[in-house]
Amino acid sequence: MKKTIGILAASLFLSGNIAMADPITDAVKNENRTAEAKLRDEYRNPQQTLRFFGIEPDMTIVEIWPGGGWYTDILANLVKEDGKFIAAHFFLDESSPGYFRSSLESFKQKVANDAAYKDIRITAFHPVKAPDIAEPGSADAVLTFRNVHNWYMGEGEKDVKSAFKAFYKALKPGGILGVVEHRLPESAANSAMKESGYVKQSLVVSAAESAGFKLVGQSDINANSQDTADHPKGVWTLPPTLALKDQDRDKYLAIGESDRMTLKFIKPKN
């Protein structure tokens, strides 16, 4: 059974006899999210995760590499009235993989064709080639969900450190960096991070602290004790990818999605 510890998410706050809806709950339940997307809430725990990070409706939020927009559907809805949302999507050049191009194009079409996303701003991010995700010191929160392994699989720890420096630059003093990432056991060989899609938590913390961040919280909200992180096709062996297709399918469905670290960092005010 997947281990979900930590923040207890309440859907209503009571004020006298008046029940007031909670903005995060409303954003997670918003009608723009598909039924298929909501099925993954069991593993991604969006309400608990955003509460743990301290996300509020009046924030300027930058989401790093949002892909198809699973979290965008929640975050853009959350801040649409009082905040701002920036999608720092893939940077494209001649060396960019085809997936980057198709993903960015699909995301742009999604935003352009739906009034719910009319106020979204799209920027580009690459740890080295496009580090400026927002105006310096303008963001209240930078959030990255399951992306760190991609940078490590590029130029290793160097690219991870460059990414965190870019996030630090974009944030206001006191701003939040929220990280969710597939977790490799500390006892595993460092070489496993190059192809498995899993990253050691110690590497993430070290890279963030080298950029100037302070770790202020870690949670098991997205942990999964059944995940051994040593699968034939790396993290992609597990759902939702199921890279082995029908081979041992029931086994990997029983494990569920990956074991994930959930870390909250702060850019110090002084």
Secondary structure, DSSP 8 states (H G I E B T S, - for coil): -----S----SEEEETTEEEE-HHHHHHT-TTS-HHHHHTHHHH-HHHHHHHHT--TT-EEEEE--TTTTTHHHHHHHHTTTSEEEEEEE---TT--HHHHHHHHHHHHHHHT-GGGTT-EEEEEBTTTB---SSTT-EEEEEEES-HHHHHHHHTHHHHHHHHHHHHHHEEEEEEEEEEEEEE-TTS-GGGGGTSS-EEHHHHHHHHHHHT-EEEEEE-TT--TT--S--TTGGGGSTTT-TTTTTTHHHHHHH-S--EEEEEEE----
